Amino acid sequence: MDHPRGNVSTDPPCIDLEGSRVPTFADRLNRIWEQVPREDGKPYTLQEVADALAKAGTEVSAAYLSMLRSGKRPNPSPELKEALAKFFGFDDATVFADSPAGARIRQELSELRAMKESGLLDLMREGKIAAFARTAAGLPEADLDTLQAVVEAMRRGAGLPDTRPPSQPGP
């Protein structure tokens, strides 16, 4: 049976010096698992991942993967971390590391996922965003602000949602 989405580690949360909860391996694995779906957009099943890892030379059961995702087994071997990273398309297990580099990779993955969901990634692949960026490159900051305001006005006119972060003031 697949791991329920959103389930996190059953271990007590680790707290850093600033009092923030430090993500567990299970948290990091679940985040990657949900952000790197199959071709059809659905998350991989535990058995699909176990089968793919076995085919690549790393034997692991779907039940063990479930325990990793639930936090019941919080510390897999470096070899399994490496195999999981490669399965999900990463060069090495840094993506799972509790380090600035690991956090940066996970943040970039989140941003890519948001770009894909918004359709921006498709526009980039078609070259439209790159052409727009080349056109705007080198313009003074004030002109870039004006260009952004024009595009935001066009979005509003087309009935599209606001894309500014909540902390950024509107027009």
Secondary structure by P-SEA (a helix, b strand, c coil): ccccccccccccccccccccccccaaaaaaaaaaaccccccccccaaaaaaaaaaacccccaaaaaaaaacccccccaaaaaaaaaaacccccccccccaaaaaaaaaaaaaaaaaaaaaaaaaaaaaaaaaaaaaccccaaaaaaaaaaaaaaaaaaccccccccccccc
